[in-house]
């Protein structure tokens, strides 16, 4: 706890952006090979969050009854939602009309409370509509995974909430009953990663029973779950980013491309490491490789030991898309003290009181859609201890409330931010069609979830 309290007192430690990632920093290759399938591949999907925030416009309508632009669109296009078929019979049975104000609340209440969409995780919300059925994200992740992982040995791992364990197990049983060769595992965010909350004076917040208030430590805590996986290659993608199958080819091709690029780069890195350890390579050649291929610029005199340190790290290949103004982080070149390298950072990590930092963040050409392929074994084939590569200084402090009282919460360095700070990183541009997040329920009306061009 003492360490957590010190972080509250210190406040957020901002990163130092040197520049946004430009096309010169991207790794380009059109070569797609399936050699990566010779390795043990696992798809890792963070899926613990409930969909409550997704329906906040509907909750607000229940409380206030105010017609908003979001509510107007929701009801005017109600029949187009993937879950409409599950609503239709209720509307007919109760003789409800979506244009009658008095009926609208009953429709919303049925969706959120009777159908339990207000408490389900996003994994079990129908998001993509097809001619004869609608699919949930958990189904789409399996379908997608079969296309770029081994369909004979499909491995997926979901992080879920204990509240949703029965729901997950029920679905897994149905999937296994379908006869597919599927290894579908899950884990919970570890309670040991919870962090103490404080009041506005940075003193531990006390509950009514006198105990301290602990809160989950954010998605960065999942680095521990990632570290526990028995895998060579880990594909990471958020639960709600599932495109309609009409656009799946772009996603499949880009995943194969990321994995192929990573597979080839990993071979080159391991080759340099072996030569360095045998003292059979010129340091200038290694320095050029670090600078030109991994975009690591060391400010000092590169030694053999330092070169080994830079190369003997986990590798991640990150898909990036053109920046469309979505909220979230992006790819940047960061000053790490004695070197600069490629990183993903969030807006909250940047000191916007400094004009140069604000400008550099806001002029980023690319955006982080959370589309990663990670290589987590060293040149000897042994698993990296991923916890050794976390930059603990990249934590987050945010304002929250508990029963109406303001509190400050501490989150661990983000999973693809500070938790992977000391990884080697490649950025590869992927098609915008591969990025279809669902933040609000009306996002389900987008072409990416309806299969429209």
Beta strands, then each sheet from edge to edge (+ up, - down):
strand 1: 17-20
strand 2: 41-46
strand 3: 126-129
strand 4: 134-136
strand 5: 154-159
strand 6: 182-187
strand 7: 195-196
strand 8: 214-215
strand 9: 233-237
strand 10: 297-298
strand 11: 315-322
strand 12: 330-335
strand 13: 339-345
strand 14: 366-375
strand 15: 396-402
strand 16: 405-411
strand 17: 424-429
sheet 1: 1+ 12- 13+ 10-
sheet 2: 6+ 5+ 2+ 9+ 14- 11+ 17+
sheet 3: 3+ 4-
sheet 4: 7+ 8-
sheet 5: 15+ 16-
end
